[in-house]
Amino acid sequence: NMGWMNDFLEYMHMDPLFRGPNHGRLTFSLQYAYSENFIQVLSHDEVVHGKGSMINKMPGELDAKFANLRTAYGFMYGHPGKKLLFMGQEFAQFREWSEARSLDWNLLGEERNHQMQDYVKALNKLYQEYDALYANDFDPIGFEWMSCENADMSVVTFVRRGSTAKKQLLFLCNFTPVTREDMLFGVPCPGTYKEILSSDEERFGGTGIVNPKVLTAKEEPCDGRNYSIRMTLPPLSVTIYEYDYKENK
């Protein structure tokens, strides 16, 4: 999916201050996501010939770069389509790739790089455990925006659906370095929502803003939905909730 790759990398390269006016670069790919059977690629072509490694495409100081990259990978795993992440980018290699030398495996001795590798491991494990992340990649039933128009905050939310009503996933994505405290989010149905992964967890190098309590959706309209949950959305993060689908009253 070259269109997604170009738009998304350009969006992620921007200072978060300027992402709002370019919100369409984040959401446009879903206009055509089901026109072909796509692969979401971050390939070797994007980390050679002066283009920079994935971590060096991200804006800001070092901590911000890592937070942005964790957010990028989390969004990529939630986006419909099969996944390809080129070697070395799973631990945030700083140098571009070259066929003339080995990967910089020594970076795994650095805390940030090892935490990034742990994060990608966690995403891969999630991918294996939840068929919502792959079963309906090429069927529109597998994806639905909950909110895709909040350009001012650079926040998007969506759900991924698998082969059954159980173990469906809600993604909450924040592309700014601003913590959204006590924020209301529309959800697809009544029931409980359990946070199963956050890119902002301390074990991944984040600030540690997590929501350990299981949330019960309340009948409070938000984002055009009858039910909603209230939680704190960490800065530059992707937070993933598990829920079982239940019919609305």
ROSEGU-924423 format. One record per residue (C-alpha): chain; x, y, z; residue in three letters. Coordinates in steps of 0.02 Angstrom, whole numbers, plus 32768, in hexadecimal, padded with zeros to 4 digits. Each point is the difference from the previous one (the first is absolute). Example, Ala and Ser with C-alpha at 12.3 -4.5 7.8 and 13.67 -1.06 7.14 Angstrom:
residues 2
+------+------+------+------+------+
| unit |   xx |   yy |   zz | code |
+------+------+------+------+------+
|    A | 8267 | 7F1F | 8186 |  Ala |
|    A | 8045 | 80AC | 7FDF |  Ser |
+------+------+------+------+------+
***
This chain:
residues 249
+------+------+------+------+------+
| unit |   xx |   yy |   zz | code |
+------+------+------+------+------+
|    A | 8000 | 8000 | 8000 |  Asn |
|    A | 8073 | 8089 | 7FBF |  Met |
|    A | 7F7C | 8086 | 8014 |  Gly |
|    A | 7FEC | 7FDB | 80B9 |  Trp |
|    A | 80BC | 7FF5 | 8019 |  Met |
|    A | 8025 | 80A7 | 7FAE |  Asn |
|    A | 7F73 | 805D | 8058 |  Asp |
|    A | 8021 | 7FB1 | 80A9 |  Phe |
|    A | 80BC | 801B | 8000 |  Leu |
|    A | 7FE9 | 80B5 | 7FCC |  Glu |
|    A | 7F81 | 8017 | 808B |  Tyr |
|    A | 8070 | 7FB0 | 8083 |  Met |
|    A | 8096 | 8069 | 7FC7 |  His |
|    A | 7FA2 | 80A0 | 8029 |  Met |
|    A | 8011 | 805C | 80A3 |  Asp |
|    A | 7F5F | 7FD3 | 805E |  Pro |
|    A | 7FD5 | 80B9 | 8000 |  Leu |
|    A | 7FDF | 7FF4 | 7F45 |  Phe |
|    A | 7FA9 | 7F58 | 7FF9 |  Arg |
|    A | 7F52 | 8046 | 801B |  Gly |
|    A | 7FF2 | 8059 | 7F57 |  Pro |
|    A | 8044 | 7F62 | 7FAE |  Asn |
|    A | 7F88 | 7F88 | 8057 |  His |
|    A | 7FC7 | 7FB9 | 7F5A |  Gly |
|    A | 80AA | 7FB0 | 7FE5 |  Arg |
|    A | 7FD9 | 7F92 | 8095 |  Leu |
|    A | 7F4F | 7FCF | 7FD1 |  Thr |
|    A | 7FF6 | 8003 | 7F41 |  Phe |
|    A | 8041 | 7F4F | 7FE8 |  Ser |
|    A | 7F5D | 7FB8 | 8043 |  Leu |
|    A | 7FA7 | 804B | 7F69 |  Gln |
|    A | 8050 | 7F7B | 7F92 |  Tyr |
|    A | 803F | 7F7C | 807C |  Ala |
|    A | 7F89 | 7F7C | 7FBA |  Tyr |
|    A | 8019 | 8022 | 7F47 |  Ser |
|    A | 8094 | 7F85 | 7FFE |  Glu |
|    A | 8051 | 7F83 | 8075 |  Asn |
|    A | 8085 | 8071 | 804A |  Phe |
|    A | 809F | 7FE8 | 8065 |  Ile |
|    A | 802F | 808E | 8076 |  Gln |
|    A | 80B9 | 800D | 7FDC |  Val |
|    A | 808E | 805A | 8057 |  Leu |
|    A | 8083 | 7FB1 | 7F91 |  Ser |
|    A | 80BA | 800F | 7FDC |  His |
|    A | 7FDA | 8082 | 7F7A |  Asp |
|    A | 7FD0 | 807A | 8089 |  Glu |
|    A | 809F | 7FEE | 8068 |  Val |
|    A | 8087 | 8015 | 7F7A |  Val |
|    A | 8049 | 8085 | 7F8B |  His |
|    A | 7FF6 | 8092 | 8078 |  Gly |
|    A | 7F4B | 7FE3 | 8034 |  Lys |
|    A | 8034 | 7FDA | 80B3 |  Gly |
|    A | 7FD2 | 7F6F | 8073 |  Ser |
|    A | 7F51 | 7FF8 | 804A |  Met |
|    A | 8037 | 804B | 80A6 |  Ile |
|    A | 8057 | 8091 | 7FA8 |  Asn |
|    A | 7F64 | 8027 | 7F9B |  Lys |
|    A | 7FA7 | 802B | 80A2 |  Met |
|    A | 7FFF | 80B6 | 8040 |  Pro |
|    A | 8040 | 8043 | 80A5 |  Gly |
|    A | 8085 | 7FD2 | 807E |  Glu |
|    A | 802D | 7F4B | 8020 |  Leu |
|    A | 7F72 | 7FD8 | 807A |  Asp |
|    A | 7F82 | 804D | 7F88 |  Ala |
|    A | 8047 | 7F9F | 7F6D |  Lys |
|    A | 7FE8 | 7F5C | 805C |  Phe |
|    A | 7F50 | 802F | 8039 |  Ala |
|    A | 7FD2 | 8031 | 7F4E |  Asn |
|    A | 8045 | 7F5E | 7FBA |  Leu |
|    A | 7FA2 | 7F96 | 807F |  Arg |
|    A | 7F61 | 805D | 7FCF |  Thr |
|    A | 8024 | 7FE5 | 7F48 |  Ala |
|    A | 8019 | 7F45 | 8015 |  Tyr |
|    A | 7F64 | 7FF0 | 806C |  Gly |
|    A | 7F96 | 8057 | 7F7D |  Phe |
|    A | 804C | 7F96 | 7F76 |  Met |
|    A | 7FD3 | 7F5F | 805B |  Tyr |
|    A | 7F4E | 803D | 8015 |  Gly |
|    A | 7FEB | 8036 | 7F4A |  His |
|    A | 7FB1 | 7F7F | 7F8B |  Pro |
|    A | 807C | 7FA4 | 7F92 |  Gly |
|    A | 808F | 7F86 | 8019 |  Lys |
|    A | 809F | 8043 | 804F |  Lys |
|    A | 80B5 | 8011 | 7FCC |  Leu |
|    A | 8083 | 8052 | 806E |  Leu |
|    A | 80B2 | 7FFC | 7FBE |  Phe |
|    A | 808A | 7FB6 | 806B |  Met |
|    A | 8055 | 8073 | 807D |  Gly |
|    A | 7F6A | 8073 | 800D |  Gln |
|    A | 7FB4 | 7F94 | 808A |  Glu |
|    A | 8089 | 803C | 8075 |  Phe |
|    A | 800E | 80AF | 7FB7 |  Ala |
|    A | 80A9 | 7FF6 | 7FAB |  Gln |
|    A | 8041 | 80B1 | 7FE8 |  Phe |
|    A | 806A | 7FE3 | 7F65 |  Arg |
|    A | 7FB3 | 7FDE | 7F57 |  Glu |
|    A | 8004 | 7F4D | 7FC5 |  Trp |
|    A | 8092 | 7FC8 | 7F94 |  Ser |
|    A | 801C | 7F58 | 7FAE |  Glu |
|    A | 80BA | 801A | 8021 |  Ala |
|    A | 7FF5 | 7FEC | 80BD |  Arg |
|    A | 7FA2 | 7FA8 | 8089 |  Ser |
|    A | 7F72 | 804E | 8061 |  Leu |
|    A | 8035 | 8064 | 8099 |  Asp |
|    A | 7FD6 | 7F75 | 807B |  Trp |
|    A | 8069 | 8057 | 8085 |  Asn |
|    A | 7F71 | 807C | 8013 |  Leu |
|    A | 7F9F | 7F7B | 805F |  Leu |
|    A | 8074 | 8029 | 8090 |  Gly |
|    A | 7FAD | 80AC | 8006 |  Glu |
|    A | 7F63 | 800B | 8069 |  Glu |
|    A | 7F96 | 8062 | 7F82 |  Arg |
|    A | 8027 | 7F8B | 7F6F |  Asn |
|    A | 7FE2 | 7F64 | 8067 |  His |
|    A | 7F59 | 8048 | 803A |  Gln |
|    A | 7FCF | 8021 | 7F4C |  Met |
|    A | 8026 | 7F4C | 7FD5 |  Gln |
|    A | 7F96 | 7FC8 | 8095 |  Asp |
|    A | 7F72 | 806E | 7FC0 |  Tyr |
|    A | 8003 | 7FB3 | 7F52 |  Val |
|    A | 8006 | 7F53 | 8052 |  Lys |
|    A | 7F63 | 802F | 8062 |  Ala |
|    A | 7FA9 | 803A | 7F61 |  Leu |
|    A | 802E | 7F5D | 7FA9 |  Asn |
|    A | 7FBE | 7F9B | 8093 |  Lys |
|    A | 7F5E | 8064 | 7FFB |  Leu |
|    A | 7FF5 | 7FDF | 7F46 |  Tyr |
|    A | 800B | 7F45 | 801F |  Gln |
|    A | 7F81 | 8001 | 808D |  Glu |
|    A | 7F78 | 806F | 7FB4 |  Tyr |
|    A | 7FBE | 7FD2 | 7F55 |  Asp |
|    A | 7FAA | 80AA | 7FFB |  Ala |
|    A | 80AA | 803F | 7FC3 |  Leu |
|    A | 8001 | 7F93 | 7F64 |  Tyr |
|    A | 7F64 | 7F95 | 7FE2 |  Ala |
|    A | 7FA0 | 8089 | 7FA4 |  Asn |
|    A | 8090 | 8064 | 7FB7 |  Asp |
|    A | 7FAD | 7FFF | 7F55 |  Phe |
|    A | 7F4B | 8010 | 8037 |  Asp |
|    A | 7FB6 | 80A9 | 8036 |  Pro |
|    A | 7FA8 | 7FA9 | 8091 |  Ile |
|    A | 80AA | 7FF2 | 8055 |  Gly |
|    A | 801A | 80BB | 801A |  Phe |
|    A | 7F96 | 8093 | 8038 |  Glu |
|    A | 802F | 80B0 | 802F |  Trp |
|    A | 7FBC | 8037 | 80A7 |  Met |
|    A | 8047 | 80AF | 7FE8 |  Ser |
|    A | 806C | 803A | 7F6F |  Cys |
|    A | 7FDD | 80BB | 7FF6 |  Glu |
|    A | 8054 | 8043 | 809E |  Asn |
|    A | 8088 | 805C | 7FA1 |  Ala |
|    A | 8014 | 8085 | 8087 |  Asp |
|    A | 803D | 7F7D | 807D |  Met |
|    A | 804C | 7F89 | 7F7E |  Ser |
|    A | 7FA1 | 7F71 | 8051 |  Val |
|    A | 7FB0 | 7F6E | 7FA4 |  Val |
|    A | 7FA2 | 7F6A | 8044 |  Thr |
|    A | 7FC6 | 7F63 | 7FA6 |  Phe |
|    A | 7FD0 | 7F4A | 801B |  Val |
|    A | 8040 | 7F5F | 7FB3 |  Arg |
|    A | 7F8C | 7F6A | 7FF6 |  Arg |
|    A | 8031 | 7F4B | 7FEE |  Gly |
|    A | 7FA6 | 7F5E | 7FDA |  Ser |
|    A | 7F8F | 8005 | 8099 |  Thr |
|    A | 7FAC | 8081 | 806F |  Ala |
|    A | 8081 | 7FDE | 8088 |  Lys |
|    A | 80AE | 804C | 8014 |  Lys |
|    A | 7FE0 | 8095 | 7F91 |  Gln |
|    A | 8077 | 8094 | 800F |  Leu |
|    A | 7FED | 80BB | 801B |  Leu |
|    A | 8094 | 806E | 7FCF |  Phe |
|    A | 8018 | 80AF | 8049 |  Leu |
|    A | 808D | 8060 | 7FAB |  Cys |
|    A | 804B | 80A7 | 8036 |  Asn |
|    A | 807A | 804F | 7F86 |  Phe |
|    A | 802D | 8096 | 806D |  Thr |
|    A | 806F | 800D | 809C |  Pro |
|    A | 7F69 | 803C | 8065 |  Val |
|    A | 7FAF | 7F92 | 8085 |  Thr |
|    A | 7F43 | 7FFE | 7FE8 |  Arg |
|    A | 7FBF | 7FEE | 80B1 |  Glu |
|    A | 7F52 | 7FC1 | 802A |  Asp |
|    A | 7FCE | 7FFB | 7F49 |  Met |
|    A | 7F5E | 7FB4 | 7FC1 |  Leu |
|    A | 8008 | 7F85 | 7F6E |  Phe |
|    A | 7F70 | 7FB4 | 7FA0 |  Gly |
|    A | 8000 | 7F41 | 7FFE |  Val |
|    A | 7FA2 | 7F85 | 7F91 |  Pro |
|    A | 7F96 | 7FAA | 8084 |  Cys |
|    A | 7FD8 | 7FED | 80B9 |  Pro |
|    A | 806C | 7F90 | 806C |  Gly |
|    A | 80AD | 8002 | 804A |  Thr |
|    A | 80A3 | 803D | 7FB3 |  Tyr |
|    A | 80A8 | 7FC1 | 803F |  Lys |
|    A | 80A5 | 8053 | 7FD3 |  Glu |
|    A | 8074 | 7F78 | 7FBE |  Ile |
|    A | 8090 | 8068 | 7FBA |  Leu |
|    A | 803E | 80B3 | 8001 |  Ser |
|    A | 8098 | 8042 | 7FA5 |  Ser |
|    A | 8016 | 8075 | 8094 |  Asp |
|    A | 8024 | 7F75 | 807E |  Glu |
|    A | 80A2 | 8019 | 8061 |  Glu |
|    A | 8042 | 7F57 | 7FC7 |  Arg |
|    A | 8002 | 8046 | 7F4E |  Phe |
|    A | 8050 | 80A4 | 8031 |  Gly |
|    A | 7F5F | 8064 | 8014 |  Gly |
|    A | 7FC6 | 8075 | 8089 |  Thr |
|    A | 7F9B | 7F77 | 8054 |  Gly |
|    A | 7F52 | 804C | 7FEC |  Ile |
|    A | 7F93 | 7F65 | 7FFC |  Val |
|    A | 7F4C | 7FD6 | 8029 |  Asn |
|    A | 8004 | 7F5D | 8064 |  Pro |
|    A | 7F48 | 8000 | 8032 |  Lys |
|    A | 7F83 | 7FA6 | 7F92 |  Val |
|    A | 7F8A | 8085 | 7FBD |  Leu |
|    A | 7F45 | 7FEB | 7FEE |  Thr |
|    A | 7FB1 | 805F | 7F70 |  Ala |
|    A | 7F7B | 807B | 8036 |  Lys |
|    A | 7F68 | 8036 | 7F9E |  Glu |
|    A | 804A | 80AC | 7FDE |  Glu |
|    A | 8001 | 8033 | 7F48 |  Pro |
|    A | 80A9 | 802C | 7FB4 |  Cys |
|    A | 8048 | 7FFB | 7F50 |  Asp |
|    A | 7F54 | 7FD5 | 7FBC |  Gly |
|    A | 7FF8 | 7F64 | 806E |  Arg |
|    A | 7F82 | 7FD8 | 8088 |  Asn |
|    A | 8085 | 7FC0 | 8078 |  Tyr |
|    A | 80A7 | 8044 | 8039 |  Ser |
|    A | 8092 | 7FE7 | 8076 |  Ile |
|    A | 8063 | 8083 | 805D |  Arg |
|    A | 80BD | 7FEE | 8013 |  Met |
|    A | 80A6 | 805A | 7FF8 |  Thr |
|    A | 8056 | 7FF5 | 7F57 |  Leu |
|    A | 80BE | 8006 | 8010 |  Pro |
|    A | 806A | 8073 | 7F94 |  Pro |
|    A | 8041 | 7FBC | 7F5A |  Leu |
|    A | 7FB3 | 7F57 | 801A |  Ser |
|    A | 7F94 | 7F72 | 7FC4 |  Val |
|    A | 7F92 | 7FAE | 8084 |  Thr |
|    A | 7FA5 | 7F5D | 7FD9 |  Ile |
|    A | 7F65 | 7FC0 | 8059 |  Tyr |
|    A | 7FAF | 7F55 | 7FF4 |  Glu |
|    A | 7F43 | 7FED | 8002 |  Tyr |
|    A | 7F79 | 7F83 | 7FD3 |  Asp |
|    A | 7F7E | 8043 | 7F89 |  Tyr |
|    A | 7F50 | 8010 | 8045 |  Lys |
|    A | 7F67 | 8042 | 7FA5 |  Glu |
|    A | 7FCD | 80B1 | 802C |  Asn |
|    A | 7F5B | 8011 | 805A |  Lys |
+------+------+------+------+------+
***
